[in-house]
Amino acid sequence: MRRFLGLLLIPALLAGTAAAQAVDAPPSPQTVVIGLDLSKSNPLIDDPAYAARAAQRLTGEIDKLPVRSRIMVRTFGAYDSSANPLKVDEVISARARPETVADGVGALVAALPQLVKDGKLKAQDWTYIVSFMETMSHQVDCAAGDVRFILLTDGIEDSTVARMPRGASLPKPEPVFAGCGELLMLGIGQGAGSPAATKRIRDQWENWASAAGFDRFTGLYDW
């Protein structure tokens, strides 16, 4: 009888062990792509107070990432690689701790107005957001893990793809981000002139993100 009861308890004990292992398992690493919009319509490049707030928000998105998470920082604006030379790639590790990487990226974002003023980065006349996203789709693998995009942008596509300031709509994308987690835009609608214009821009990007394959979209005018 005692042996029989022991056999009955084995599955329950194994299930409890598996549950404990699941709870104790370390969080999965993420890939976070950070896009900095250097176009002239974006207050990020000429308003130090705004850049500081954006940097603070961005720091909070990075400083709790698990080990082996990958951070990719890129600038965009004109469709010209020579106009966007800034590329930062970091992997969270024992040496590159998340709070250290977060502070470094935050300091870069907070310094953008001064970097543009000093001519170290160039303010750009075009805003190729869609093309930037299409380019980055070839550099991430949404099927291999949790991928997030964080764009510090007003969301106003102004390019040969779509002239949103003139009322044009974003084109429907291919599902190149199928399986990716979130597309987060910080500053969407800044400078658009009205809540209605901000809503129109946010709605267009929400539809674009869904068609492109993102699980979710967040577009914040302010935070």
Secondary structure, DSSP 8 states (H G I E B T S, - for coil): -HHHHHHHHHHHHHHHHHHHHHHHS----EEEEEEEE-BTT-GGGT-HHHHHHHHHHHHHHHTT--TT-EEEEEEESSS-GGG---EEEEE--SSS-HHHHHHHHHHHHHTHHHHHHTTSS--BS-B-HHHHHHHHTTT--TTSSEEEEEEES----BSSS-BGGGT-------STTTT--EEEEESTTTTSSSHHHHHHHHHHHHHHHHHHT-SEEEEES--
